[in-house]
Amino acid sequence: MEKLEAVQKVLRFSTPIREWCEADHSVYFDDFDEQNVNDYDSGGYGDLADEIIERGIEENFLEEDEVE
């Protein structure tokens, strides 16, 4: 599964992670796209996407080896 798909899956199925992302970072499901999930520069969401994936793994929405 690609990184964007993993982020979308976690945000779709985990209300606590989605609420954390929206409240703490003011970033919403539709804000993520193929480019900014891989962008670690200022304005990109690479670090945030990685954190969402890590939290999704911890909450068993994703398998560790499922994400490319």
Buried (B, 14 or more C-beta within 10 A) or exposed (E): BEBBBBBBBBBEEBEEBBEBBBEEEEBEEEEBEEEBBBBEEEEBBBEBBBBBBBBBBEEEBBEEEBBE
